[in-house]
Amino acid sequence: MKPKLIICANTSWNLANFRSGLIRSLIEDEFDVIALAPFDSYSGRVAALGCRFIRLDFDGHGKNIFAEISLFLRLFKVLKEEKPCLFLGFTIKPNVYGSFAARMCGVPVINNIAGLGIASSSTSLLSRATRILYRWTLRKSAMVFFQNWDDRRLFVDLKIVESQKTDILPGSGVDLQKFRGGQRQVTELADPTIFLFVGRLIWEKGVGEFVEAARLSKASGASMKFELLGSVDEKNPKSVRKDDVDRWVSEGIVEYRGDTDDVRPFMEAADCVVLPSYYGEGTPRTLLEAAALSRPIITTNWSGCRDVVDEGVSGYLCHPRDARDLFAKCVMFHKLSGDRRANMGRAGRRKVEREYDEAIVIRRYKRAILNIRGA
């Protein structure tokens, strides 16, 4: 009988976009993989990977105590019935409730802290509650993976986890075959220079700063164009509203490219990909994909973001929450020759090949699983 393993996240979208390579590889290694997540338009894609999909509907942002208890009980029921050899948790609620339910069932746990999100604020009541729950549930985990050193240091310093039970992953990695660099070398200067924001349109991702930089660009008369690509989440109180986007477009500040399942053609059409985030990032996949496509990057000197860029070599770093500094970095890039831009793109591609290949992430998981099962 194949060893059974459960992998759980707060959306099927998350599993399909960030964990498909890991799921396929585990199935190839003769694991019976069970995916637990809410049902959405990506659930079929998860099942198509060859795993067994079990629907586990819940609201990743919900705070209703009865709904939270119900989620824990459903996780406990699945773990009790399936009796897996391991539970792999991603995102906050699977990490918290899944870890506790797994511990009650005697199932070893591997957690992945892909950025702190709401836990990144040190002052809010919700942030403090999240950290208390993490301390309560993660201390018995067999392994806790982090995506940057800052998050790991915080959890160790707060005594949420023991340092010997942690490791650093290069984000979720990037598929270097799917995102192949050099398909469009930026050796001839485009007019205008296109700056592309890719990501969820939430304020802490730096959308406001990106728009303000675009406003400064328009006022300066520089030949630059600013484009937004990403989804508006009306259920998220921190999300930009569609009315905001419509107003910016009508003012001629930005162009809105909507949302997409395939960012490649948009990134390849851009000269530079921008993510001025001050969110609780792990390692932003957007930046990895842009670099893999040989696109120079402008991002913030912020946890998780700064690690992806070699300053002045593969892109530029700007100050968080500083639209004027972001605009200054855009101007610096705009003034570069075509050859300098192309060199930046190639440097970024080499960096992700060396440090952020998805195969590195998969090998680390397999090594942890082997160590835990052999313990």
C-alpha positions as a Python dict, from the first residue, in 0.01 Angstrom:
ca = {
    (1, 'M'): (0, 0, 0),
    (2, 'K'): (131, 345, -93),
    (3, 'P'): (214, 581, 195),
    (4, 'K'): (-58, 844, 226),
    (5, 'L'): (19, 1215, 254),
    (6, 'I'): (-217, 1513, 299),
    (7, 'I'): (-137, 1858, 160),
    (8, 'C'): (-366, 2144, 263),
    (9, 'A'): (-401, 2512, 166),
    (10, 'N'): (-663, 2784, 190),
    (11, 'T'): (-750, 2775, -183),
    (12, 'S'): (-727, 2530, -470),
    (13, 'W'): (-574, 2822, -660),
    (14, 'N'): (-282, 2816, -417),
    (15, 'L'): (-219, 2444, -469),
    (16, 'A'): (-254, 2466, -848),
    (17, 'N'): (-24, 2767, -884),
    (18, 'F'): (237, 2707, -614),
    (19, 'R'): (238, 2334, -528),
    (20, 'S'): (164, 2150, -851),
    (21, 'G'): (529, 2055, -908),
    (22, 'L'): (561, 1920, -554),
    (23, 'I'): (237, 1721, -584),
    (24, 'R'): (340, 1567, -917),
    (25, 'S'): (683, 1475, -782),
    (26, 'L'): (540, 1311, -468),
    (27, 'I'): (298, 1108, -680),
    (28, 'E'): (591, 997, -898),
    (29, 'D'): (760, 882, -578),
    (30, 'E'): (464, 651, -511),
    (31, 'F'): (287, 860, -249),
    (32, 'D'): (-91, 858, -231),
    (33, 'V'): (-138, 1236, -220),
    (34, 'I'): (-461, 1385, -85),
    (35, 'A'): (-523, 1756, -150),
    (36, 'L'): (-745, 1942, 96),
    (37, 'A'): (-874, 2286, -4),
    (38, 'P'): (-1192, 2483, -66),
    (39, 'F'): (-1361, 2419, -400),
    (40, 'D'): (-1297, 2686, -662),
    (41, 'S'): (-1233, 2710, -1036),
    (42, 'Y'): (-886, 2554, -986),
    (43, 'S'): (-1001, 2241, -802),
    (44, 'G'): (-1023, 2044, -1125),
    (45, 'R'): (-664, 2137, -1209),
    (46, 'V'): (-551, 2007, -870),
    (47, 'A'): (-731, 1676, -922),
    (48, 'A'): (-585, 1652, -1275),
    (49, 'L'): (-237, 1636, -1120),
    (50, 'G'): (-323, 1280, -1017),
    (51, 'C'): (-397, 1335, -649),
    (52, 'R'): (-721, 1276, -463),
    (53, 'F'): (-906, 1602, -399),
    (54, 'I'): (-1119, 1638, -85),
    (55, 'R'): (-1330, 1951, -66),
    (56, 'L'): (-1277, 2148, 255),
    (57, 'D'): (-1468, 2474, 226),
    (58, 'F'): (-1372, 2761, 454),
    (59, 'D'): (-1305, 3134, 438),
    (60, 'G'): (-936, 3212, 467),
    (61, 'H'): (-1022, 3560, 600),
    (62, 'G'): (-1321, 3458, 815),
    (63, 'K'): (-1327, 3525, 1190),
    (64, 'N'): (-1653, 3355, 1296),
    (65, 'I'): (-1567, 3137, 1595),
    (66, 'F'): (-1824, 2870, 1508),
    (67, 'A'): (-1691, 2845, 1151),
    (68, 'E'): (-1336, 2811, 1289),
    (69, 'I'): (-1439, 2531, 1524),
    (70, 'S'): (-1622, 2359, 1238),
    (71, 'L'): (-1309, 2378, 1021),
    (72, 'F'): (-1095, 2222, 1295),
    (73, 'L'): (-1344, 1939, 1343),
    (74, 'R'): (-1357, 1866, 970),
    (75, 'L'): (-978, 1856, 953),
    (76, 'F'): (-968, 1625, 1252),
    (77, 'K'): (-1228, 1396, 1089),
    (78, 'V'): (-1034, 1371, 761),
    (79, 'L'): (-705, 1302, 939),
    (80, 'K'): (-865, 1042, 1163),
    (81, 'E'): (-1027, 861, 869),
    (82, 'E'): (-738, 881, 621),
    (83, 'K'): (-452, 810, 868),
    (84, 'P'): (-178, 976, 656),
    (85, 'C'): (191, 939, 734),
    (86, 'L'): (238, 1318, 702),
    (87, 'F'): (42, 1644, 695),
    (88, 'L'): (183, 1932, 486),
    (89, 'G'): (29, 2268, 579),
    (90, 'F'): (33, 2587, 373),
    (91, 'T'): (-125, 2925, 461),
    (92, 'I'): (-239, 3032, 807),
    (93, 'K'): (-550, 2828, 886),
    (94, 'P'): (-422, 2493, 755),
    (95, 'N'): (-97, 2559, 944),
    (96, 'V'): (-280, 2637, 1269),
    (97, 'Y'): (-586, 2411, 1274),
    (98, 'G'): (-436, 2137, 1058),
    (99, 'S'): (-124, 2113, 1273),
    (100, 'F'): (-326, 2085, 1593),
    (101, 'A'): (-564, 1828, 1445),
    (102, 'A'): (-269, 1628, 1309),
    (103, 'R'): (-98, 1632, 1649),
    (104, 'M'): (-416, 1495, 1811),
    (105, 'C'): (-417, 1216, 1552),
    (106, 'G'): (-48, 1137, 1594),
    (107, 'V'): (42, 1256, 1242),
    (108, 'P'): (377, 1433, 1187),
    (109, 'V'): (355, 1782, 1039),
    (110, 'I'): (561, 1991, 796),
    (111, 'N'): (458, 2357, 786),
    (112, 'N'): (540, 2623, 528),
    (113, 'I'): (532, 2987, 642),
    (114, 'A'): (510, 3164, 308),
    (115, 'G'): (527, 3515, 448),
    (116, 'L'): (357, 3644, 761),
    (117, 'G'): (60, 3823, 602),
    (118, 'I'): (-156, 3951, 888),
    (119, 'A'): (99, 3821, 1138),
    (120, 'S'): (356, 4070, 1005),
    (121, 'S'): (207, 4358, 1204),
    (122, 'S'): (339, 4370, 1558),
    (123, 'T'): (56, 4579, 1700),
    (124, 'S'): (-283, 4459, 1578),
    (125, 'L'): (-493, 4233, 1797),
    (126, 'L'): (-541, 3987, 1511),
    (127, 'S'): (-166, 3973, 1454),
    (128, 'R'): (-97, 3899, 1822),
    (129, 'A'): (-369, 3631, 1825),
    (130, 'T'): (-222, 3470, 1513),
    (131, 'R'): (122, 3453, 1671),
    (132, 'I'): (-21, 3297, 1988),
    (133, 'L'): (-193, 3033, 1778),
    (134, 'Y'): (129, 2970, 1585),
    (135, 'R'): (323, 2924, 1909),
    (136, 'W'): (60, 2681, 2037),
    (137, 'T'): (43, 2469, 1721),
    (138, 'L'): (386, 2481, 1555),
    (139, 'R'): (601, 2388, 1856),
    (140, 'K'): (540, 2017, 1797),
    (141, 'S'): (587, 2026, 1418),
    (142, 'A'): (857, 1801, 1274),
    (143, 'M'): (975, 2076, 1036),
    (144, 'V'): (879, 2438, 969),
    (145, 'F'): (994, 2583, 636),
    (146, 'F'): (1030, 2960, 592),
    (147, 'Q'): (1080, 3153, 270),
    (148, 'N'): (1314, 3419, 404),
    (149, 'W'): (1556, 3467, 693),
    (150, 'D'): (1364, 3757, 848),
    (151, 'D'): (1052, 3547, 912),
    (152, 'R'): (1255, 3258, 1051),
    (153, 'R'): (1449, 3490, 1284),
    (154, 'L'): (1123, 3642, 1414),
    (155, 'F'): (965, 3303, 1490),
    (156, 'V'): (1280, 3175, 1661),
    (157, 'D'): (1327, 3496, 1864),
    (158, 'L'): (963, 3484, 1978),
    (159, 'K'): (1016, 3119, 2075),
    (160, 'I'): (736, 3007, 1843),
    (161, 'V'): (961, 2738, 1693),
    (162, 'E'): (1296, 2581, 1777),
    (163, 'S'): (1571, 2677, 1533),
    (164, 'Q'): (1682, 2315, 1476),
    (165, 'K'): (1337, 2232, 1342),
    (166, 'T'): (1342, 2504, 1076),
    (167, 'D'): (1486, 2550, 730),
    (168, 'I'): (1483, 2815, 457),
    (169, 'L'): (1330, 2752, 115),
    (170, 'P'): (1380, 2974, -192),
    (171, 'G'): (1012, 3065, -196),
    (172, 'S'): (791, 2820, -380),
    (173, 'G'): (1051, 2820, -658),
    (174, 'V'): (988, 2879, -1025),
    (175, 'D'): (949, 2633, -1313),
    (176, 'L'): (1248, 2727, -1529),
    (177, 'Q'): (1118, 2536, -1830),
    (178, 'K'): (782, 2713, -1825),
    (179, 'F'): (943, 3051, -1760),
    (180, 'R'): (1233, 3055, -2000),
    (181, 'G'): (1449, 3363, -2020),
    (182, 'G'): (1573, 3534, -2331),
    (183, 'Q'): (1266, 3494, -2551),
    (184, 'R'): (1259, 3873, -2592),
    (185, 'Q'): (1584, 4052, -2523),
    (186, 'V'): (1538, 4418, -2440),
    (187, 'T'): (1822, 4545, -2658),
    (188, 'E'): (1621, 4804, -2849),
    (189, 'L'): (1464, 5081, -2646),
    (190, 'A'): (1086, 5073, -2654),
    (191, 'D'): (890, 5398, -2655),
    (192, 'P'): (736, 5432, -2407),
    (193, 'T'): (918, 5227, -2140),
    (194, 'I'): (660, 4988, -1995),
    (195, 'F'): (651, 4925, -1619),
    (196, 'L'): (423, 4636, -1517),
    (197, 'F'): (279, 4567, -1172),
    (198, 'V'): (177, 4201, -1132),
    (199, 'G'): (-3, 4075, -823),
    (200, 'R'): (-315, 4088, -615),
    (201, 'L'): (-439, 4447, -604),
    (202, 'I'): (-412, 4502, -231),
    (203, 'W'): (-276, 4824, -89),
    (204, 'E'): (12, 4663, 101),
    (205, 'K'): (146, 4520, -226),
    (206, 'G'): (230, 4881, -310),
    (207, 'V'): (-48, 4950, -559),
    (208, 'G'): (-95, 5304, -427),
    (209, 'E'): (276, 5382, -457),
    (210, 'F'): (285, 5237, -810),
    (211, 'V'): (-8, 5458, -914),
    (212, 'E'): (145, 5764, -751),
    (213, 'A'): (474, 5696, -934),
    (214, 'A'): (271, 5678, -1256),
    (215, 'R'): (110, 6010, -1167),
    (216, 'L'): (454, 6167, -1114),
    (217, 'S'): (567, 6023, -1446),
    (218, 'K'): (272, 6176, -1629),
    (219, 'A'): (337, 6514, -1468),
    (220, 'S'): (704, 6499, -1572),
    (221, 'G'): (622, 6424, -1934),
    (222, 'A'): (855, 6122, -1937),
    (223, 'S'): (788, 5858, -2202),
    (224, 'M'): (684, 5587, -1954),
    (225, 'K'): (373, 5372, -1929),
    (226, 'F'): (246, 5201, -1612),
    (227, 'E'): (27, 4889, -1630),
    (228, 'L'): (-159, 4692, -1362),
    (229, 'L'): (-215, 4317, -1394),
    (230, 'G'): (-399, 4136, -1116),
    (231, 'S'): (-726, 4062, -947),
    (232, 'V'): (-946, 4281, -730),
    (233, 'D'): (-1074, 4096, -422),
    (234, 'E'): (-1391, 4270, -306),
    (235, 'K'): (-1409, 4042, -1),
    (236, 'N'): (-1071, 4156, 126),
    (237, 'P'): (-1095, 4486, 321),
    (238, 'K'): (-732, 4562, 228),
    (239, 'S'): (-800, 4527, -143),
    (240, 'V'): (-811, 4809, -393),
    (241, 'R'): (-1167, 4858, -518),
    (242, 'K'): (-1267, 4830, -881),
    (243, 'D'): (-1390, 5191, -863),
    (244, 'D'): (-1036, 5298, -775),
    (245, 'V'): (-894, 5116, -1075),
    (246, 'D'): (-1159, 5258, -1307),
    (247, 'R'): (-1082, 5611, -1185),
    (248, 'W'): (-707, 5572, -1240),
    (249, 'V'): (-768, 5441, -1591),
    (250, 'S'): (-1010, 5722, -1675),
    (251, 'E'): (-753, 5976, -1553),
    (252, 'G'): (-496, 5825, -1791),
    (253, 'I'): (-262, 5737, -1504),
    (254, 'V'): (-240, 5360, -1560),
    (255, 'E'): (-368, 5090, -1794),
    (256, 'Y'): (-548, 4795, -1639),
    (257, 'R'): (-477, 4457, -1800),
    (258, 'G'): (-728, 4263, -1590),
    (259, 'D'): (-644, 3923, -1441),
    (260, 'T'): (-489, 3622, -1611),
    (261, 'D'): (-381, 3262, -1557),
    (262, 'D'): (-71, 3319, -1770),
    (263, 'V'): (145, 3621, -1687),
    (264, 'R'): (417, 3536, -1940),
    (265, 'P'): (298, 3736, -2243),
    (266, 'F'): (237, 4043, -2026),
    (267, 'M'): (578, 4021, -1862),
    (268, 'E'): (751, 3963, -2195),
    (269, 'A'): (580, 4271, -2340),
    (270, 'A'): (700, 4484, -2047),
    (271, 'D'): (1043, 4638, -2003),
    (272, 'C'): (1048, 4615, -1623),
    (273, 'V'): (833, 4436, -1363),
    (274, 'V'): (757, 4634, -1046),
    (275, 'L'): (641, 4515, -703),
    (276, 'P'): (671, 4795, -443),
    (277, 'S'): (538, 4570, -166),
    (278, 'Y'): (543, 4618, 210),
    (279, 'Y'): (317, 4317, 267),
    (280, 'G'): (423, 4019, 480),
    (281, 'E'): (585, 3849, 182),
    (282, 'G'): (758, 3511, 175),
    (283, 'T'): (940, 3526, -158),
    (284, 'P'): (706, 3681, -417),
    (285, 'R'): (648, 3442, -708),
    (286, 'T'): (589, 3744, -933),
    (287, 'L'): (951, 3853, -893),
    (288, 'L'): (1085, 3501, -954),
    (289, 'E'): (880, 3462, -1271),
    (290, 'A'): (986, 3804, -1400),
    (291, 'A'): (1353, 3730, -1341),
    (292, 'A'): (1318, 3385, -1500),
    (293, 'L'): (1186, 3561, -1811),
    (294, 'S'): (1492, 3789, -1808),
    (295, 'R'): (1290, 4090, -1701),
    (296, 'P'): (1463, 4349, -1481),
    (297, 'I'): (1288, 4414, -1150),
    (298, 'I'): (1213, 4711, -926),
    (299, 'T'): (1097, 4613, -579),
    (300, 'T'): (1123, 4730, -220),
    (301, 'N'): (1400, 4688, 33),
    (302, 'W'): (1159, 4468, 227),
    (303, 'S'): (1160, 4121, 376),
    (304, 'G'): (1133, 3857, 103),
    (305, 'C'): (1153, 4110, -179),
    (306, 'R'): (1510, 4234, -139),
    (307, 'D'): (1650, 3881, -158),
    (308, 'V'): (1543, 3835, -521),
    (309, 'V'): (1728, 4140, -654),
    (310, 'D'): (2098, 4212, -680),
    (311, 'E'): (2090, 4591, -651),
    (312, 'G'): (2201, 4761, -971),
    (313, 'V'): (2276, 4425, -1132),
    (314, 'S'): (1938, 4256, -1192),
    (315, 'G'): (1720, 4550, -1087),
    (316, 'Y'): (1670, 4822, -829),
    (317, 'L'): (1545, 4847, -471),
    (318, 'C'): (1329, 5135, -354),
    (319, 'H'): (1216, 5245, -9),
    (320, 'P'): (885, 5093, 113),
    (321, 'R'): (584, 5328, 111),
    (322, 'D'): (783, 5586, -87),
    (323, 'A'): (630, 5669, -426),
    (324, 'R'): (891, 5934, -501),
    (325, 'D'): (1178, 5692, -450),
    (326, 'L'): (996, 5435, -663),
    (327, 'F'): (955, 5697, -937),
    (328, 'A'): (1326, 5784, -910),
    (329, 'K'): (1418, 5417, -965),
    (330, 'C'): (1182, 5402, -1264),
    (331, 'V'): (1356, 5706, -1410),
    (332, 'M'): (1696, 5541, -1353),
    (333, 'F'): (1579, 5235, -1543),
    (334, 'H'): (1417, 5444, -1816),
    (335, 'K'): (1753, 5614, -1884),
    (336, 'L'): (1943, 5285, -1925),
    (337, 'S'): (2060, 5179, -2270),
    (338, 'G'): (1909, 4874, -2432),
    (339, 'D'): (2224, 4673, -2367),
    (340, 'R'): (2223, 4764, -1996),
    (341, 'R'): (1859, 4657, -1966),
    (342, 'A'): (1934, 4328, -2141),
    (343, 'N'): (2231, 4265, -1911),
    (344, 'M'): (2007, 4323, -1610),
    (345, 'G'): (1756, 4072, -1743),
    (346, 'R'): (2023, 3809, -1805),
    (347, 'A'): (2165, 3862, -1454),
    (348, 'G'): (1820, 3804, -1306),
    (349, 'R'): (1777, 3483, -1505),
    (350, 'R'): (2113, 3351, -1383),
    (351, 'K'): (2019, 3432, -1024),
    (352, 'V'): (1692, 3234, -1032),
    (353, 'E'): (1866, 2944, -1207),
    (354, 'R'): (2122, 2940, -929),
    (355, 'E'): (1900, 3005, -625),
    (356, 'Y'): (1527, 2973, -700),
    (357, 'D'): (1474, 2667, -921),
    (358, 'E'): (1155, 2484, -817),
    (359, 'A'): (1359, 2162, -817),
    (360, 'I'): (1550, 2294, -513),
    (361, 'V'): (1224, 2330, -316),
    (362, 'I'): (1108, 1982, -413),
    (363, 'R'): (1441, 1824, -310),
    (364, 'R'): (1424, 1995, 32),
    (365, 'Y'): (1072, 1864, 90),
    (366, 'K'): (1169, 1513, -12),
    (367, 'R'): (1471, 1519, 219),
    (368, 'A'): (1254, 1635, 511),
    (369, 'I'): (993, 1369, 439),
    (370, 'L'): (1258, 1099, 422),
    (371, 'N'): (1413, 1212, 751),
    (372, 'I'): (1076, 1225, 929),
    (373, 'R'): (958, 888, 802),
    (374, 'G'): (1293, 733, 889),
    (375, 'A'): (1298, 879, 1239),
}
